């Protein structure tokens, strides 16, 4: 077993495949994990009609199954981030992919004829959401250790391009399997893909650049030069929760991300329904045009990350991360607010998709700043931020149809545009150069505790 990594290392060195680019190999693989995670979370919505027929569920009860996933995903963002800080993103992401592969398969194994089938589905989907909560906090922890600050916009842009790619690929892929083999086989296929992706991740990844056999001295030096001093040492302790929770930066960033995810989830949850029932597009046209926002998200993520890094190198993080993200969110507000007033349904779809793309121009900035200010506690900081964001997504699922029913669909999109404006304003209150640090009093307490613990162990 020991010869295999050495043989692969020699092969990579001789072919000069990864020289100076190992960090980007890992980012590409996280992009793949990101896409697969969205495959595993969106597949249930495509299989929904089949599940309703087999389990004799109505829309409301199927909604409970959907909501169970969101609840598990949201509640465990911060704990998942802390696990990544403590045990490293390599192991935590691997365990996460195995976890959600298992519970995706278990979803397909739930029998329809037992009395408590609905309750079992709800529990399994809640546990699946728990497992998937690991993905982005753990990814951000890897970014904090592997990616120099000036490259984090592009790195996060690539990672979150997986959101659009996974969401765009899922409908035709799952629909094909359901049509030919049934909905259960579609989930088993997703489970197998997750296991393969997770196993390869564990093989190629390491928590630190200095631990990776493929990393050259030049790349290691380049990475180290772009990290904050506190983030360079693998021995640095994770920040206590009281330090993270006391940070105005963290709370403002979380509030802004609440608005971001609220708007994004309109496209994940209600856009297809809007096109088919409000705009009157047929099934084929609705399916085609509903993919536009996801393609725009993928392009916006990549482009926004690239722009953010370029501007940051020239004008600093304040402009490159905060001002650019604020401007992108304002642009999204314009597209989303005006899209519903375009009379032609197809043109309206394009305009609203432009809103999704503009929104995702700011996506990488959220994760780059949380990585910068969190340092080696980036998993915990970004997990807390993403928890707040997911509560925004959960709000969308119920508030959007309520507003549409009582005030019209225009109001639903105007509410989203308003949250874009608030998110843009919140960005102006973020200081991306202020890295979180433990206060002297807390640090002294931790040191005293560690000394007492060491003394206890020696006496034992």
JOLINZI-V619841 format. One record per run of one state. SS is the DSSP state (hx for helix, st for strand, lp for the rest). FROM is the first residue (numbers start at 1). TO is the last residue. If there is no record, write none. Layout:
# JOLINZI-V619841
SS & FROM & TO
SS & FROM & TO
This chain:
# JOLINZI-V619841
lp & 1 & 1
hx & 2 & 15
lp & 16 & 21
hx & 22 & 55
lp & 56 & 58
hx & 59 & 75
lp & 76 & 76
hx & 77 & 87
lp & 88 & 88
hx & 89 & 109
lp & 110 & 116
hx & 117 & 132
lp & 133 & 133
hx & 134 & 146
lp & 147 & 148
hx & 149 & 181
lp & 182 & 182
hx & 183 & 204
lp & 205 & 208
hx & 209 & 211
lp & 212 & 216
hx & 217 & 225
lp & 226 & 228
hx & 229 & 232
lp & 233 & 240
hx & 241 & 245
lp & 246 & 247
hx & 248 & 269
lp & 270 & 270
hx & 271 & 278
lp & 279 & 282
hx & 283 & 289
lp & 290 & 291
hx & 292 & 315
lp & 316 & 316
hx & 317 & 339
lp & 340 & 344
hx & 345 & 360
lp & 361 & 362
hx & 363 & 407
lp & 408 & 408
hx & 409 & 427
lp & 428 & 439
hx & 440 & 459
lp & 460 & 460
